[in-house]
Amino acid sequence: MFRFSPNPNKAHLVNWREWDQEAFQEAQQQDKLVMLYIGAFWCGFCQGMDETTLSNDETITLLNAYFIPIRVENAQRPDIDTRYNQDGWPSIAFLTPQGDHLATVNYMPPDEFCNVLANLHQTYQDQKAEIQAASQASSQASQTAGSQQPARLRASSVSEISNTLMEMADPTNGGYGPDHKFPHPEAHEFLLYRHETTGDSAYLDHVKRSLDKMRDSDTYDAEIGGYFRYSSKPDWNEPHREKLLVDHAGILLNFLRSFILTENDEHRQRAEEVIDFLITTMSDSAGVAFFGCQDYLRAAPTYGTDSQGQTTRTPGGIISIIDDWIYTDANAQVASALLEASWILGRPELKARALDILDILWNRLRSAERGMFHYYDGDSDVPGLLNDQTLMATALLDAHRFTGDQRYAQQAEELGKLVLSRHTNPDGGFYDISERGPAHLRYPLTLLVDNGRAASLLLSLTDATGNPEYRRAALWALRAFTDDLSPYGVYASDYGLALARYMSSPLTITLEAQPGDPNSHALARAIRTRLSHFRLTLNIRDSDARAAVYLENGSERVGPIHEADEITPDLVTALLGSPA
């Protein structure tokens, strides 16, 4: 399904193809270059491209005559976006008929773009053999450059990653870096963990500052709620007006975690704001799962004729548009966040909603042989992405922690086994795809973020099942990367958290309490600040009795513990053994 700008345009007159083997076979049979157009639902430049350049008659003629045009969206095909995106959206990549990369451009006005099309076509006709040989060699080199033997783990990498984040931290405005500001909830989660395990308040202070500055700026939509994707100014006051579901899952967790650690009631209220936005704007009354994003569009003016035959003009305005497709990875993360919110905020309906989301994803977007599909637009599409498997399995394990229902643990393990069987890179780590395709999808990638998430999942499966195979697989993911992770910046956060968890001993804790009970918050705060040097599995069970904590390690169980002051490292060490 192709989607174009909601404003008037003629981009649909281009003979667009889906990304598939048939499109490349057609390119080879007709000996035509492929033009791969990667857009984003919320991208203003993409909408402008549809309304101008791709509506230009000469552009349409050139593309239909001399190219095989393929159109995808970044959220629809993150695997393709990872391989071809350069400098944002739209990314327009030109490929040989065999799928090797020639060049990439971004938004261009009609005249410039037509010149590019004409020059590329003529150059290919004149230098076909040389271009094919050079592009094939370049493509192979770029896709194999990261292959290496597994590296040796270093415990110091955890502190090095957090040091990198703090060096990037803006001490005035919060966030990371001096210019553009993105929410980066994954970086906040890692720094909160570092606060919990080291006691260093600088980590917590930075996260609080970042959340407050973002909330008190124009990046927060004070009219209908929600957070815009990023700001072009460091003070968060020049936002780009798209709101992504995946960002809100992380932001919700950030506010919840901060509330537990600080008892800052404003952060509890702001978590409630995020939930209200998700429910009122990012889903409809009949739906359970959440939509991919919300954007604002400046609608074009409309023209008509009045009763006297005079032309009338109605000015365009700012309208809200919704990407109503259901994405597995983002919805799984929202389900995990809603489970946390249900007990912290005392809202059991959120747990029910989260479990319903997981059931929908499992029943509509999964095949037993291929695992989770990436999105649902009436049909399930794009199977075999690592992130979908790991984030869904993680959410299922979260459901098991909150319900005790073994069904969720079994489903999570099913996906974990699929990751091992279909994604393992024999040189180290796990591939981002399990099903290869044309062009650069011939080359699966081993990506840091994906492998950090995979390692965390595999460690959680180790603790849930007792199967050491998953711990060995987590090590395989972690060892796939070199010692120096500083170039990754904030994108090393998930990896850093997984590495820290790998180097910790497991400890299972069960908290029995009434949802929203302040005493349970105090117990959770003590657990997180005093015991996070263990690899914690925190099970939550609803109870009308006095809030109580039970500690488990293998067959031994200690509790009930009712007072936060009783939860100390010494107690745990004495009763359950010290961490390795």
PENORRA-V522921 format. One record per backbone hydrogen bond with DSSP energy under -0.5 kcal/mol. NH is the residue of the N-H (numbers start at 1). CO is the residue of the C=O. Records with the same first field share a line. If there is no record, write none. Layout:
NH->CO + CO
This chain:
10->50
13->10
14->11
16->14
17->69
20->18
23->20
24->20
25->21
26->22
27->23
28->24
29->25
30->26
31->27
32->27
33->66
34->95
35->68
36->34 + 93
37->35 + 70
38->36 + 91
39->37 + 72
43->40
44->42
47->43
48->44
49->45
50->46
51->47
52->48
54->49
55->52
56->52 + 53
60->56
61->57
62->58
63->59
64->60
65->61
66->62
67->63
68->33
69->67
70->35
71->17
72->37
74->39
77->73
81->77
82->78
83->79
84->80
85->81
86->88
90->38
91->38
92->90 + 105
93->36 + 91
94->103
95->34
96->100
99->96
102->94
103->94
105->92
113->109
114->110
115->111
116->112
117->113
118->114
119->115
120->116
121->117
122->118
123->119
124->120
125->121
126->122
127->123
131->127
132->128
133->129
134->130
135->131
136->132
137->133
138->134
139->135
140->136
141->137
142->138
143->139
144->140
145->141
147->144
151->479
157->154
158->155
159->155
160->156
161->157
162->158
163->159
164->160
165->161
166->162
167->163
168->164
169->165
170->175
171->169
174->170
177->168
181->231
182->180
183->229
187->184
188->184
189->185
190->186
191->187
192->188
193->189
194->190
195->191
196->192
197->193
198->194
199->195
201->199
203->200
204->200
205->201
206->202
207->203
208->204
209->205
210->206
211->207
212->208
213->209
214->210
215->211
216->212
217->214
219->236
220->217
221->226
222->220
225->221
228->219
229->240 + 242
230->240
231->181
232->238
236->233
240->230
243->294
245->292
248->244
249->245
250->246
251->247
252->248
253->249
254->250
255->251
256->252
257->253
258->254
259->255
260->256
261->257
262->258
263->259
265->263
267->264
268->264
269->265
270->266
271->267
272->268
273->269
274->270
275->271
276->272
277->273
278->274
279->275
280->276
281->277
282->277 + 278
287->284
291->282
292->323 + 325
293->323
294->243
295->321
297->319
299->297 + 317
302->314
304->312
306->310
309->306
312->304
314->302
315->313
319->297 + 317
321->295
323->293
324->322
326->376
327->325
328->374
331->327
332->328
333->329
334->330
335->331
336->332
337->333
338->334
339->335
340->336
341->337
342->338
343->339
344->340
345->341
346->342
347->342
350->347
351->347
352->348
353->349
354->350
355->351
356->352
357->353
358->354
359->355
360->356
361->357
362->358
363->359
364->360
365->361
367->371
371->367
373->365
374->381 + 382
375->381
376->326
377->379
381->375
384->370 + 372
385->372
386->432
389->385
390->386
391->387
392->388
393->389
394->390
395->391
396->392
397->393
398->394
399->395
400->396
401->397
402->398
403->399
404->400
406->404
408->405
409->405
410->406
411->407
412->408
413->409
414->410
415->411
416->412
417->413
418->414
419->415
420->416
421->417
422->418
423->419
424->420
425->429
426->424
428->425
429->476
431->423
432->445
434->384
436->434
437->441
441->438
442->439
443->440
444->442
447->445
451->447
452->448
453->449
454->450
455->451
456->452
457->453
458->454
459->455
460->456
461->457
462->458
463->459
464->460
465->461
466->462
468->466
470->467
471->467
472->468
473->469
474->470
475->471
476->472
477->473
478->474
479->475
480->477
481->478
485->483
488->485
489->486
491->488
492->489
493->490
496->492
497->493
498->494
499->495
500->496
501->497
502->498
503->499
504->501
507->535
508->552
509->537
510->550
511->509 + 539
512->510 + 548
513->511 + 541
516->343
517->514
520->517
521->517
522->518
523->519
524->520
525->521
526->522
527->523
528->524
529->525
530->526
531->527
534->531
535->505
536->534
537->507
538->536
539->509 + 537
540->401
541->511
543->513
548->512
549->561
550->510
551->558
552->508
553->556
556->553
558->551
561->549
566->563
567->564
568->566
572->568
573->569
574->570
575->571
576->572
577->572 + 573
